[in-house]
Amino acid sequence: MSRRSNPTDQGTTPRRGSAMGRVVRSGVARRRVQAIVMGVAAMVAVTAMIVAGSLMIAASAPFDHAFAQQHGPHVIAQIDESKAGAAQITATGRLAGVTGTAGPYRTVTLNPLDSNGNKMGTLTMVGRSTAGGALDDLTLDSGHWATEPGEVVLSTDFENGPFALGAKLSSSDSAGATALTIVGFARSVSQSAEGWLAPAQVDAFRAAGAPGTVQMMYRFASAGTTAQINADREELGAALPTGALLGAQSYLDTRLAADESSAAQVPFITAIGALGLLMSVIIVASVVSGAVGASLRRIGILKSIGFTPGQVVRAYVAQALIPTAVGAAAGVLLGNALVLPLLHDAQQAFGTGALSVTWWVSPVAPLAVLSLVALSALAPALRAGRLRTVDVIATGRTPRGGRGQRAHGVSPARRAWGGIAARLPLPRPVTLGLAAPFARPVRTAGMLAAVVFGTMAATFAVGLTSSLSAIGVAESPGSGVAVIVDTGGHGLMTMQHPKGSGAVSVKVTSETIARVGSVVAAQSGTASSYGMAITESTAQGVSGAVRTTLYQGDSSLTATELVAGHWLTGPGQVVLPTHFLQSSGKRIGDALTLTVRGESVSLRIVGEAFAPANGGMNVFAELSDFSAVRPAIQVELYGVTLKPGVSAQEYAAPLNTALEPLGAQVIPGGNGGAHASITMLEAMAGLLTLMLVVVAGLGVLNAVVLDTRERVRDLGVCKALGMTPRQTIAQVLASVAGLGVVGGIIGVPAGVALHVFVMPIVGQAAGTGLTTPMLSVYQLGELGLLGLGGVTIALLGAMAPAGWAAKVRTAVALRTE
Amino acid sequence: MGNVIELAEATKRYDEVDAPALGPLTLAVAEGEALAIVGPSGSGKSTLLNLIAGLDKPTVGTVSVGGERIDNLGESALARFRRDRIGMVFQFFNLLDDLTVLDNVLLPAQLAGAPRRASAQRAAELLDTLGIAKHSRAYPGRLSGGERQRVAVARALINRPALLLADEPTGALDSASGQEVRELLLDLHRGGQTIVLVTHDLALAEACASRMIRLVDGMVAEDRSCGRTAHTYADAQPVKAAVKAAVNAAAMAAVGSAQNPDVAR
């Protein structure tokens, strides 16, 4: 059918056999508004499907996708060159069970300074001549590969702040340091290094005495479980001279860390995506079935001149498919255009390699939408095809004969409401409009559904955005801290890159650190400060070592948000994340014995923290409780809040000078910055909400267009009786305003309910309870505004047809059948 | 008596190529006159009626109703003009099927923002006078064609218009209902209501009108008085005193509102 409907035929001499094509074409052309609405609805549906679908797929197993794409190694080994020769290292590639290798790459460990002269911590730099490789096929996000000495490619983890393309690093803080220019940013899903250099540059550093090892990557035939990986590691260790295998990083550990960070996003994306898909389906179905239903009279005429029922069905299905196919094609382009930046954000969020639109989403989304269109059109078209011709003509001729008959049966509800509306103390055009929804209950229900979904989506998105902001704030505790002082006890950067140990030229001792604390406290401009140390501990009821954060001083500044209980208020207390409590079977009020470096301390659990990092296995306690193991545990940093009016930059300069002899360093700015994952979720929520609201408006527009067309004769009568254009607009707008109010009244609580339903699932997925600021996000005034959103959607959708109704010439309207 | 309608060289063209649908036409209709416009299909009858009703504008020339130029009014002013000065009766009644008889009749008064109580009283009087008071709570779909057209007439008269326009008012009725409407129009005319009637039905024109113009290809081919037939018809069908009184009152009020347009608002 559509093959015959070449639009260029329009207006040319009729050809034999093209009757169907001409009927379809003229049908599309005659109902332009409807064709546009159907096309746009299809476009939005396809766009939403591609965006939501791609992100849902990307979110479902982000690490696995990226790992497969980069041919990630199962094990990354660090080998001591002084103990194993090149031949021995290469020979490990021929071990039984090894299915692929890459390397050996020579590495060097640097303690570079950034362009502002701040220490970056200890970084592992690998010498590789290309980004590609049989394994760990790196994704170069920006810039180019480091091919010359003096060039460095950094991990994309550094892609913000002072680390821009072209910025210069210094290889160390010593006088003879080498300048390194950042020429690119690359992403390794396997976290194989913090940066990459040209091999010659690595050799130059090594020749100058910098420590380093050789990196070798392996894939194994069996590497699905930790036990298998351990067996593989043992095989490697056995194949090399004793002590040569310094470390072997398993991809399973990397995956665990990556999935933990992305687990929280999946339910959000699924909820928004599902809402988008459902909405698109409803709108497309209602628009299409409404369009076919409105053409009954034309169908009757076609049948009376000899169209068979089958031809009628085909003609009307085709008539719906033409504009929707155009819309779907546009949706594929738009969807792909919109999803790319979102996927880029998702990459940042998941810390994985390049995510791309899953190839099959682009053809499947339009096919699904078009099938849905065909199905939606088929039902009313089949009904029209089966109706007796004379009935179809009678049904279609709305204003007269049919109306007369129908009016005999003006439903009691409609009579009652019409009577009530007529007696409301409002201008007559408004009360006429208010009574209108009862004339077409099914269409009214469709319109109401559109408004409800639009309002619900907006409400949910607003709640979600507030929750995400609250989570973002909670994930970076201490954002009120203006300045951080790195004591040199461990090295601040190692908190983000927990590899190696700090190396500074000043000998840092417990005395120097204590003096740093005094200097900071005494510095003018300091409002308050606290010290923080990070170590590992073991606790009863949980296996393995647990990251343990110990505080000195007023730690309430950096307190994580609490799901229950309270933050540390003195010695003998411990605060634990939800996941820790769940896995240890403990509750607030219970005692917990923590063992740090052989020293066991019994503490009382006083709070449940929102701290999903490290898989929710953190411990927060007072440093003073572990005095027995000091000075083994040193304060690594001091967080400082400033007195009002003191700027961080002004404060930092003199303090830096004072602290330099103590080996400590001031880092202004503290924590902060939105998490990439939250930015992405907010962007996606915003985008999908906008689309849902647009589609809801289109749903109303379509229904009002149909309604106005049907009532054009009644409108003509009213205008002949003296209804002014303004009164006509008021009537049409009033016909949807009531719906908008009802839609808002239903949609807002529904959106809140969806939020209440989804948030705990999100928390569960992330293994954490959620705090009150994350759950109770709605303000009363905000809900009121969202409720008005329903009316706004309805009024915006009705605006164009209302204008059209006001403009239509009365004489023409009166002649309209 | 002054002229209620004045057309000066009014011409209506729907396109540049063909001959005009109407005119150039100069026409005056005096107050109290009942003018019948007859002619074959496509002769310009409806176009002329639309120009008088302010539903359409002449391409060239002027149209005045009640002494006011309406061809240069905007849409809103035209709407106000229609509800204050004109009552319209259509071939297919054009009642709103989802409103009761009473609500249909009240509609023009409500659009004009007339006081509720006064409008309700006026509507009740009209329904009573026209013999359809018992149907006031019914929906139009339940009424016969003749009854529906009576409702349409009541609606047309609610704002006491200076001019009643009727477009084929018996065209969709059986002969008995047609007769009812014919009597009604005649009564209105006798009561002093200015009427412009478009019809195919020469007998109707002869019966109800005091003057008849015949249009052919948009031009007046004949313009004559036809009062004699009306009288003959009227002698055979005595006018109900009540109808006469009601219409007289309407006509008097209409004259007043034509002289002072604010009265009806």
Interface residues (C-beta under 8 A of the other chain):
Chain A: R400 R403 G404 Q405 R406 A407 H408 V410 R414 G418 A422 P427 R428 P429 A435 A439 R713 D714 G716 V717 C718 K719 A720 L721 G722 M723 T724 P725 R726 Q727 A806 R809 T810 A811 L814
Chain B: N50 A53 L55 D56 E75 S76 A79 R80 F81 R82 R83 D84 M88 F90 F92 N94 L95 L96 D97 D98 L99 D103 L107 P108 Q110 L111 A112 G113 Y139 P140 G141 R142 R155 N159
